[in-house]
Amino acid sequence: MRRASVILLVGVIVAALLFSMSVYVVDQRKAAIKFQLGEVISVQTQPGLYFLVPFVQNVRLYDTRIQTMEPHDPERFLTAENRNVLVDSFVKWRVIDVRQYYVSVNGDAFLAEARIAQTVNDAMRAEFARHTVHDVVSGERDKIMAVVSKRVDEDLHRIGVAIVDVRLKRVDFVPEISSDVYRRMESERKRVANELRATGQAESEKIKADADRQRQVIVAEAYRDAQRVKGEGDAQASRIYAEAYGRDAEFYSFYRSLEAYRQSMHTKSDVMILDPSSDFFKYLKSPGRGKAPAK
């Protein structure tokens, strides 16, 4: 009885071992290739529970998630201007055809990345040679990388790999041309500064000219108004003088003579040479001239 129990227990253990060796699980992050005596017989890309024949069949699982490949050192590329630049990039890739991936690189990620690195390097070298430093650094950077990604993806489909993206992390100038680039950047900044100064000077001259024009207009208008007021005052004075002359011509003449005496004899040093019989002294010689007769 005891021996039968042991045999039953051993049988259960062997059955469990055979069952565990006959079952494998493929989750959503992986794909599986089933081999029979070293030959590929099926590929499982859908997650689930699968079976195999122990000792006759075996399974290899491959990661189908997006992988990141980054070169250890920056690569040197030559632009269309024969300028060397140091480029640091990274590549996003994933396995899309597990059978082809196994046939092409034996399912080895290191071999796959070596093939990817060479293909990306060739594509980037070709594209950089068609563009200038400015295009590579900022001008058409996204466009260049889109072309590289498309070309590399088309080539690597032959090994069961898809390129998700190729990006530049950094583009630096090699030391021998950095000084030339900095001098050119300095010259460009000076040119922009000179243009801004010239524009500011032109605006300044324009503002000054407009202010001078307005000042001249204001002065001219003020002079015009002053002359008008002065003319009106002179006209009013002439009218008053005329009215005074019309009322008493002799008194007006006497008043004008006194004004002439005052202006002519302003200081003691004034000297006048006139004939004593001149009409200029008529009121000095005859003070009572023009006096109204007594009634």
Secondary structure, DSSP 4 states (H G I P E B T S, - for coil): -HHHHHHHHHHHHHHHHHHHHHEEEE-TTEEEEEEETTEEEEEE-S-EEEE--TTTEEEEEEE-S-EEE--SSPEEEE-TTS-EEEEEEEEEEEES-HHHHHHHHTT-HHHHHHHHHHHHHHHHHHHHTTS-HHIIIIISHHHHHHHHHHHHHHHHGGGTEEEEEEEEEEEEE-HHHHHHHHHHHHHHHHHHHHHHHHHHHHHHHHHHHHHHHHHHHHHHHHHHHHHHHHHHHHHHHHHHHHHHHHH-HHHHHHHHHHHHHHHHTSSTT------TTSGGGHHHH-TTTTPPPP-
